[in-house]
C-alpha cells in the first residue's frame, strides 16, 4: 500500500497500516519530512506511538519533536515531559535540559504538583530543579497556599532552610499566611524557627520586616566592602541588596573590609536617631 501523505489527514491511518503491514515502515520516511510531521502529528502520544512502531527512527522523531515550534505545539505540561522520557529513554537528559529553559519551565510547570512529579521523575536532578523553582518569580507563581509549603518540605527535605527563607520574605508571608491556623501549621513544620512560634500573624510579620531590613543592610555592607575601589558604592550596594543572608555572610568572610562594612551597616539600624 502506497499512500500519498499529502492526502492523509488522520494519523491513525498511518498507525493502523503500520501495525498490519511491516513493509509499510518504508513510508515513515515521508512522515519524517518536517512539513508532514508538523501537519500530521498533533499530540505527544502519537509521537510515542510512532517511536514504538518505528524504533529505528526514534532519534529522528525525537529531533523533530524538539524543534521549537513542534515542542511548543505538542508538549503542554510537565506530565507530558515525564511521558516523553518513557518514549525516549535515551533522551531523558536532553528533555530535562529543555525543561530548564526559563520559557519552557514557566509554560510547563504551572503548579506544585508539577514540581513534585518532575522531582520524582528526575531524582538525580532534584537540586537543579529546586534552584529553578525557588527563584522568587517562580516561587510566587507556584506557591499559593501554606499547604504547598508542607508538600515541598516533604519533597525537598534537604532544602528546608531555603524554603523557610523564601517564606520569611515579607511579601510571601503576607500573601500565604492569612490565618492563625496557618501560622500554627507553619510553626509545626519549622519548629526551630523562633519567629513562627509567636502568637499572632502581626507579631510575626513585624519581626520579619525588622529582620529583612537588617539582612539587607548587612548584605549591602558586605558587597560595598568587598568591591571597595572596584565599583562605585551605589553599584556595590545594589548588588548586595540582591543577596540572601547566607550569601552575604560568605561574602563578608572574604575580606576584613567586607566584614567590617557589613557589621557597620547592620549596627546603624540600631543606633538611636
Buried (B, 14 or more C-beta within 10 A) or exposed (E): EEEEBEEBEEBEEBBEBBEEEEEBBEBBEBBBEEEBBBBBBEEBBBBBBBBEBBEEBBEBBBEBBBBEEBBEBBBBBBBBBBBBBEBBEEBBEBBBBBBBEEEBBEBBBBBBBBBBBBBEBBEEBBEBBBEBBBEEEBBBBBBEBBEBBBBBBEBBEEBBEBBBBBBBBBEBBEEBBEEEEBBEBBBEBBEEBEBBBBEEBEEBBBBBEEBBEBBBBBBBBBBBBBBBEEBEEEEBBEBBBEBBBEBBBEBBEEBEBBBBBBBBBBEEEEEEE
